[in-house]
Amino acid sequence: VALHCQEVGGKNYEASMTHVDSFIKELLSSDALKDFSRARVYLDKNYKSQEQFTALGCCYFIHESLKNIQQFDFKAKKFRKVVGKEVCSDALPSAAMLEKEKFPQDYFPECKWSRKGFIRTRWALADCAFDLVNIHLFHDASNLVAWEKSPSVYSGTRQKALGFVLDRITDQRFERLPHFIFGDFNFRLDSKQVIESLCSTARMQTVRSTDTNEVDKLIFRESDNDRKVVLQLEKKLFSYINQDVFRENNGTLLLEFDRELSVFKERLHELDISFPPSYPYSEDSSQGKQYMNTRCPSWCDRILMSASAKDLLPENEEKSITYDNIGPSVCMGDHKPVYLYSRLNTGAGKPHAHKHKCCVLQ
């Protein structure tokens, strides 16, 4: 089981980071994981180092039935057998068993540091080796800016950062291997086009700041029907009249506006999405299906793979592959976790291929 977390310690990490160690300790000793005899946990918790802090967390739990699993040492450039349980959080930049990078500062919008970057680990299972990459890309800072053009300026920043990651994990320093990349990509629906679709018969009213004359708010009203408000848009407000459109049929009508991955269609693959947008859910514990009125609901959390990684998944066993969300009716925070459950053909392309169960969680 490979579990990738972003924002370890939560939004108020300076106050909450102290709880992370006890949470991991309890998780490792939990009854649910009693048959997972080996574990590797990597937590980027050093928030005092802004140039390096990503708040990424990677947890790998290995079942006792897996007899031969190895992890790559990036410094010695060789695989080492995985034995016992280890938690590493203090010296991630110097850790040999992973690669961690924060995006270059000029990638950051307005050049302000935030917790964005990636962590790569490399594994060998039987005669199959692959990379697992935890990633956190840039968010949309303002709904109003995102609406200005199609595709948005934020989409361009994410595209640049994801290209950076793909170039790094496929460069000449190490052997190029199949890779699974899963985390918070922050992919958003094309804001301008989705709003034009949702408000096709509405009229737009622009509200400007009296001080700066900058746009503060956009109000879309029906042209008749008492000029009912259909959508209100502010920097951090996306209040649409009918949230059901994002939930009905798992929001699949809106998938046509999910376009950020199309730039990488030659390099990255994804299974069909059959779950509703993963963000932004209400953090009210009694509202498991409700979205917050802060952003346009989008599929931010994804599990992507190279063509060679997709070849490791069984072709004709649809029932043995699941790509879905976790806790569809339960409050799980503002992001609903996403998971891929599958067998891996660890002898892919070879006769009598071995099959091992694998679950990757975002």
Number of C-alpha atoms within 10 A of each C-alpha: 16 21 18 25 20 23 18 19 22 13 11 10 17 13 10 12 17 12 11 16 14 10 10 15 11 11 12 21 11 10 10 9 15 12 12 20 16 20 20 19 19 23 24 24 25 18 16 9 9 12 15 21 22 29 25 25 22 24 18 18 19 22 17 12 10 14 11 12 19 18 21 22 18 17 12 10 13 10 17 15 12 19 13 11 15 12 16 14 15 13 13 20 14 11 16 15 22 20 19 21 18 22 22 14 13 10 18 18 16 8 10 9 19 18 21 25 24 26 24 20 21 21 21 19 19 17 14 17 21 21 20 21 26 26 30 28 22 23 18 21 13 16 20 21 17 21 19 12 13 12 17 18 15 20 21 12 18 22 18 13 24 22 14 14 20 17 11 13 19 14 10 9 10 11 9 13 17 20 25 23 26 27 25 27 25 23 23 24 26 23 23 19 17 17 17 12 12 17 17 12 14 19 15 17 12 12 14 13 10 9 6 8 9 11 15 15 18 18 17 24 20 17 13 10 8 8 12 13 18 19 21 18 24 19 18 15 18 19 19 20 13 11 15 13 15 18 18 11 12 16 19 18 12 19 15 11 17 18 14 19 17 11 11 13 12 10 15 21 20 16 15 9 16 14 18 23 27 23 23 21 23 20 16 13 10 11 15 19 17 19 22 20 18 19 24 25 23 22 24 23 24 27 23 22 22 19 17 17 20 19 15 20 21 16 11 8 10 10 7 13 20 15 21 20 22 16 13 15 12 14 19 19 15 17 20 25 22 23 20 20 17 22 17 23 23 20 17 19 10 10 7 9 13 16 17 14 14 17 17 20 23 25
